[in-house]
Amino acid sequence: MNTPSNEPVRANIVPPLVEGRLTEWLLRTFALLVMAFIVTRWGYAWWINPSRWTALLLLVSEGYTLMLVLLARRATHRDLSVMAMVATIYAVCYVVLLAPQGTAHLAPEWVGAALLLASMAWQFTAKIVLGRSFGLLPAQRGLVMVGPYRIVRHPIYFGYLIGHIGFLLANFSWRNAAVLALLYVAQVVRIQREEAMLASSDANYRRYQQRVRWRLLPLVY
């Protein structure tokens, strides 16, 4: 739920495995279970305190993401390496580790909510452009190089980052900060694994890497 170089990463790449239907449905079932937990925990946090708009927006954002997982096109290949699997599982489950209790406001609730809304608008635009090529594990589902993908190579992750900053500003605790910091370690791993898979098998993607330099943050990474 990723080196300064723009050269394709080729070392230590586990050959992608052709996926089966069992893998696909296990991942989708897992996504549904996580979604049920999110609704229970964060839906209840908002229900008992409707002024916590960031709790509701987190629920909507994560719910939309998991819905897309259920509707995603089957990949031709997935990266089923241990590193990719661990990073992906954490990226899906991180929200389970976030705690709604014992938090402090580093900024007013409306600031966090505004950043989450901006994040959702950006994410939704990128996901609409991506269509059914969205998925969890690094995989080959076809290339998308238009819209937000002209700015950074992973605009959905950029949208997540903005939203998580907003969420943390309104729901700060050292636990939540640690959970989100570890999430972006996992996201960097996912970005690198996905780019390695695509670059090793698709010359169009290698040309795209040269044209769009930044993976996640313009002028930074």
C-alpha positions in Angstrom: 0.0 0.0 0.0 13.2 2.9 -4.0 19.6 4.9 -6.0 20.1 8.4 -7.3 21.1 6.8 -10.6 18.6 6.5 -13.4 20.3 3.4 -14.8 18.3 0.2 -14.5 19.1 -1.9 -11.5 20.2 -5.3 -12.7 22.2 -6.9 -9.9 20.7 -9.6 -7.7 17.4 -9.7 -9.6 15.3 -12.8 -9.0 13.8 -13.9 -12.3 10.1 -13.0 -12.3 7.7 -15.9 -11.9 4.6 -16.4 -13.9 1.7 -16.1 -11.5 -1.2 -18.4 -11.0 -4.7 -17.9 -10.1 -4.1 -19.1 -6.6 -1.5 -16.3 -6.0 -4.0 -13.7 -7.4 -6.9 -14.8 -5.2 -4.8 -15.2 -2.0 -3.6 -11.6 -2.4 -7.1 -10.3 -3.0 -8.4 -12.2 0.0 -5.6 -10.8 2.1 -6.5 -7.2 0.9 -10.2 -7.8 2.0 -9.1 -8.9 5.5 -6.9 -5.8 5.9 -9.8 -3.6 4.7 -12.1 -5.1 7.3 -9.7 -4.3 10.0 -9.2 -0.7 8.8 -13.0 -0.1 8.7 -13.4 -1.5 12.2 -10.5 0.5 13.8 -10.5 3.8 12.0 -14.2 3.9 11.2 -14.8 3.5 14.9 -12.2 6.2 15.8 -14.1 8.6 13.5 -17.5 7.5 14.8 -16.8 8.3 18.4 -15.1 11.6 17.4 -16.5 13.0 14.1 -14.2 16.0 14.3 -11.3 13.6 13.4 -11.6 14.1 9.7 -8.2 12.7 9.1 -9.3 9.3 10.4 -12.2 9.2 8.0 -10.1 10.4 5.0 -7.5 7.7 5.9 -10.2 5.1 5.8 -11.5 6.4 2.4 -8.1 6.5 0.8 -7.0 3.1 2.0 -10.4 1.6 1.1 -10.2 2.9 -2.5 -6.7 1.5 -2.8 -7.7 -1.9 -1.7 -10.8 -1.8 -3.9 -8.5 -1.3 -6.9 -6.4 -4.3 -5.9 -9.6 -6.4 -6.1 -10.3 -5.1 -9.6 -6.7 -5.2 -11.0 -5.8 -6.8 -14.2 -3.8 -10.1 -13.7 -0.1 -9.5 -14.1 1.9 -11.4 -16.7 4.7 -11.7 -14.2 5.2 -10.8 -10.6 8.4 -10.4 -8.5 7.9 -13.1 -5.8 11.3 -12.6 -4.2 11.4 -12.6 -0.4 12.4 -8.9 -0.3 9.5 -7.9 -2.6 7.0 -10.0 -0.6 8.1 -8.6 2.8 8.0 -5.0 1.6 4.6 -5.4 0.0 3.0 -7.1 3.0 4.2 -4.3 5.2 3.0 -1.7 2.8 -0.5 -3.3 2.9 -0.5 -3.9 6.6 1.1 -0.7 7.9 -2.2 0.9 8.6 -3.0 -1.9 11.0 -0.1 -0.8 13.1 -1.1 2.9 13.2 -2.8 3.8 16.5 -5.7 6.3 16.8 -5.2 6.6 20.6 -2.6 8.7 22.4 -1.9 11.1 19.5 -1.2 14.8 19.5 -1.8 17.6 17.0 1.4 19.1 15.5 -1.0 21.1 13.3 -4.7 21.7 13.3 -7.0 19.0 12.1 -8.0 21.0 9.1 -4.4 21.2 7.9 -4.0 17.4 8.0 -7.4 17.0 6.3 -6.4 19.5 3.6 -3.2 17.6 2.8 -5.1 14.3 2.8 -7.6 15.7 0.4 -4.9 17.0 -1.9 -3.2 13.6 -1.7 -6.4 11.8 -2.6 -7.0 14.0 -5.6 -3.5 13.4 -6.9 -3.7 9.7 -6.1 -7.1 9.2 -7.8 -5.9 11.0 -10.9 -2.8 8.8 -11.1 -4.9 5.7 -10.4 -7.5 6.6 -13.1 -4.7 7.0 -15.6 -3.1 3.7 -14.5 -6.5 1.9 -14.7 -6.5 -1.8 -14.0 -2.7 -1.9 -14.2 -2.7 -1.1 -10.5 -1.5 -3.9 -8.1 0.4 -4.8 -5.0 3.5 -6.8 -5.8 6.1 -5.4 -8.3 4.7 -6.8 -11.6 4.4 -6.3 -15.4 0.9 -5.2 -16.1 1.7 -2.9 -19.0 3.3 0.6 -19.1 1.7 3.9 -18.4 3.7 7.0 -19.2 1.1 9.8 -19.4 -0.6 12.3 -17.1 1.1 12.4 -13.6 3.6 9.8 -14.9 5.2 12.6 -16.9 6.3 14.2 -13.6 7.5 11.4 -11.5 7.7 7.7 -12.3 5.7 6.7 -9.2 3.1 9.4 -8.7 0.8 7.2 -6.6 3.6 6.8 -4.0 4.1 10.6 -4.1 0.4 11.1 -3.3 0.6 8.6 -0.4 3.6 10.6 1.0 1.7 13.9 1.0 -1.3 12.3 2.7 0.8 10.5 5.3 2.5 13.8 6.2 -1.0 15.4 6.7 -2.2 12.4 8.7 0.9 12.5 11.0 0.6 16.2 11.6 -2.9 15.7 13.0 -2.3 12.2 14.6 1.3 12.4 15.9 2.8 9.8 18.1 6.2 8.3 18.1 4.6 4.9 17.2 2.8 6.4 14.2 5.9 8.2 13.1 8.0 4.9 13.3 5.3 3.0 11.4 5.3 5.5 8.6 9.1 5.8 8.4 9.4 2.1 8.0 6.6 2.2 5.4 8.8 4.4 3.2 11.7 2.1 3.5 9.4 -0.6 2.2 8.1 1.7 -0.6 11.7 2.4 -1.8 12.3 -1.4 -1.9 9.1 -1.8 -3.9 10.0 1.0 -6.3 13.5 -0.5 -6.9 12.2 -4.0 -7.5 9.5 -2.9 -9.9 11.8 -0.7 -11.9 14.4 -3.6 -12.0 11.7 -5.9 -13.4 10.4 -3.5 -16.0 13.8 -2.2 -17.1 15.3 -5.7 -17.5 12.5 -6.7 -19.9 11.2 -3.6 -21.7 13.3 -1.1 -23.7 10.4 1.4 -23.7 10.6 1.5 -19.9 14.4 2.2 -20.0 13.7 5.1 -22.4 11.0 6.3 -20.0 13.5 6.3 -17.1 15.8 8.6 -19.1 12.9 10.9 -20.0 11.4 11.1 -16.5 14.4 11.4 -14.1 12.7 11.3 -10.7 11.1 8.3 -9.1 9.2 9.8 -6.2 10.2 13.3 -5.2 11.1 15.9 -8.0 14.6 17.2 -7.6 15.3 14.8 -4.7 14.8 11.1 -5.6 
